């Protein structure tokens, strides 16, 4: 893990003409054709993403649920079988090590999906926190590939994909943040109704040996539906429109959940969990909070650009782009609580020019149900 790595699907990406970028230590497709075309395909039809750089941890044992309740900010021991939950790995002081999704697959058997760049940090945190629990934690990242199909046509594409069989419940009955288990060409398959785009969609976990065949089968089934392969550039503008945080931008060791609008993720009434004492400490009333910003025109603020209230610097953008769906600039930023109310007029310093921006409730985009 000392240099950039490629996923099992590298040959497929090369054949499709992908451009690559280093992301979390992995060389990942940033685009195949056009950022805008790939973004719009996800909003109107479907996009196919290789997200095999994500880290997978299998947590098993009699104390698996109790261990995860202690190791994570949320309460996952009470999750119904087949359901998933968004949670956080915190430091003792309440900072965010990573944001994760936890699936309860069976009694005493959980799957935790973490971010690629935080794989080592999460592995170390789990190893330290497992002491005293009857639990085994396996880093299974190198054994599996993760492929996402996102967009309004996603379900129809999966239902038409050759080789998928034996799902323990129909996709039509699979709710958001839940998973079905089945097979792809005889190998184990997990289909989760989760995603990072703000659209309906699924994430499919399979052994590396059949990942290429699954990618090919999804592309073939999706062709009549308008499915296109999509890269990290489209994924970033999609998640930004949906107001979803990205580690290293909206989340970090220096940010506590409440600042990022994630206070609801913390089960503060749990008797003990890593970070509980830190979160109980008084947070300064001046601690910056995450907000959405919208503007006019075509010039967008980017990460690191300063935010002003008059002549006073009041914050900094964490993510920003010209929204392909909405047609105007959007951004997320940490600003002083005094200027965080929706409707507050601020300015962004875009390369020496102050451009107007208005505080806006997140998300910027919400799909029709």
Secondary structure as UniProt FT lines:
FT   TURN            8..9
FT   HELIX           10..15
FT   TURN            16..17
FT   STRAND          19..23
FT   TURN            24..25
FT   STRAND          26..31
FT   HELIX           35..44
FT   STRAND          46..50
FT   TURN            52..53
FT   STRAND          55..60
FT   TURN            62..63
FT   HELIX           64..71
FT   TURN            77..78
FT   TURN            81..82
FT   STRAND          83..90
FT   TURN            92..93
FT   STRAND          95..106
FT   TURN            107..108
FT   STRAND          109..114
FT   HELIX           116..118
FT   HELIX           119..129
FT   TURN            130..132
FT   STRAND          136..139
FT   HELIX           141..143
FT   STRAND          144..150
FT   TURN            152..153
FT   HELIX           154..159
FT   TURN            162..163
FT   STRAND          164..165
FT   HELIX           171..173
FT   TURN            176..177
FT   STRAND          178..184
FT   TURN            185..186
FT   STRAND          187..192
FT   STRAND          201..207
FT   HELIX           208..210
FT   HELIX           211..222
FT   HELIX           223..225
FT   STRAND          227..229
FT   HELIX           232..241
FT   TURN            242..243
FT   TURN            248..250
FT   TURN            253..254
FT   HELIX           257..260
FT   HELIX           263..265
FT   TURN            268..269
FT   TURN            274..275
FT   HELIX           276..280
FT   TURN            285..286
FT   STRAND          289..295
FT   TURN            303..304
FT   STRAND          306..309
FT   TURN            310..311
FT   STRAND          312..322
FT   TURN            324..326
FT   STRAND          329..335
FT   HELIX           337..339
FT   TURN            342..343
FT   STRAND          345..350
FT   TURN            351..352
FT   STRAND          353..360
//
